[in-house]
Amino acid sequence: LADNALQCLHDEDYDRPYNLQNLNADTLIFTSGRDGVSLDGDWNFCVDLLDTGLRQKWFSMLPQAHEDKTEPWDYDPYEGETVPVPSCWQMLKEKWYFFEGSAWYTRAVDAEPLAAGRRRFLRIGAAQYDCKVFINGQFLGNHYGGSTPFCVEVTEALQPGRNWLMLCVNNTRTLDRVPMRNTDWFNYGGVYREVALYETPSTVIKGVFARLDGEGIAVDVETDGPASVARIRLPELGIDQEVVLAGGKGRLDLAVRPELWSPESPKLYKLTVEAGGDAICDKVGFRRIERRGTDLFLNGEPLFLRGISVHEDDETKGKCTSEEDLRRRFADARDLGCNFLRLAHYPHHERAAEIADELGFLLWEEIPVYWAIDFANPATRRDAENQLRELIRRDRNRASVIIWSVGNENPDTDARLEFMRGLTEVARAEDPTRLLSAACLVNHAKLKIEDRLAAHIDIIGLNEYYGWYEEEFEELVAIGRNSNPDRPVVISETGADGDHTQHGPEKGLFSIDYQREVYEKQIEILSRLSYIRGISPWILYDFRVERRQNVFQRGFNRKGLIAADKRTRKPAFEVLQGFYEAQKREVE
Ligand code: GCB
């Protein structure tokens, strides 16, 4: 038997050499304001349910004229079907709708010769969930985590002339992943955010973190390469200073008082950093978020979060988002009267926080530590911690982001507590300036908020579905009375399904009328609880999910205030809008 046929027969460990987690937060480079070469567009594509590609090493077969081919490989990466990048394969063909497994993406990359000392990096905005990168047959690395960006240095691998870039993307849900097998959102697959190539000098800026610190501003810079100083400029504040780099890192403390960023006045400053000829540029806002007792303060002013939760989901594009889609989302949130969005349940596209910075919205960002993941597994913990680091390093210059959330409705076991405490430590080490939260638990026997994790976070997120999963509204009143939290509580979810179509019932569960009633009752009860510092009901738009298949759901979670067409508003929209208008009047 030919070599490749033998490889197909053995099942053990065919993927072990490629299952490193070597593309991670430490290999990220900072890309704001950099010009890259986009690699979006058509890529050759093939789904590979049996992982034949890894067994036969499809990536090692470089293009050959047909008559020169000596082995009958089962796929030719250089011919055949193409798909656009970014995209989710489920949205492209009906036969791929429920496909879970590996898929191969291949494209040519034509590169100019690189001048001495120059470097190149490939950045993939997101690939769901596991992505192996090959260039010209060489394996460069693997990334886990479906919603954060990753980079790989390709200085050596990319040759002058034509190169072949291949990605093997696998979206199989497994017990050890984050999230694991069971979620309440759709398991899309593919390279669904932008891919680009960046060229830098021998020093590359890997990280920049600008924020208020004490009475002034602090800017941290992290580089890789020989440069020994970095130059930091905030022209509008008259700042143009050099900072010495030790081990590639430097910090500048500036005794300046910038105009503060807030939803009412989202002031942003241009920030540039240069080191060894490398340069980045970002727009940053400065603001202070704090909690004292059960209160929240933004720039010293009491804060109530008028929020809405939102998934990254689109009826036709799946998890693939666009500028237009993101701007519509914020326009709808503005109409609703929001100053806050919960970007559930995983890191959304990075443009979301950039637009929120510009428009003046506060954000809760989170990682998919969702329900019962494998808390006792060290590999799962490494994966979760890495996703958190990647999210924070990507978005920590966004003034809009005030909360990092480390989990959602996780069972209160010892293993979970240990795992989640680890996440809070990672978050505080990466970014001591923001508040931490998680959707915590209620003890339904005692009818009170009770979760050991609460002691380790700043804001207790509470998902409660009185009027929907829980029938007795009186119990919500009792929870309100019995809980005596020592820190702010945000109702991170509440809501009810409402089918707005001709299939929807007139009355009762799944009717839009019932959904409206639930909102009315929730608002009536919650607005009486003194420690509630905000709400982000579930959810702005209906979203696709495999598990919901009754006659009203038909493959969608229909708790949206707006239908999945992102146009049709349900009556509950106005109820929440009315509450937020009253809240705004109270503040004024
Ligand atoms: C929850 C989950 C959310 C679900 C929602 C629901 O508690 O956090 O992901 O989609 O309930 O609709 O059941």
Residues whose N, C-alpha, C, O or C-beta is under 5 A from the ligand:
A	BS01	GCB	D184 N463
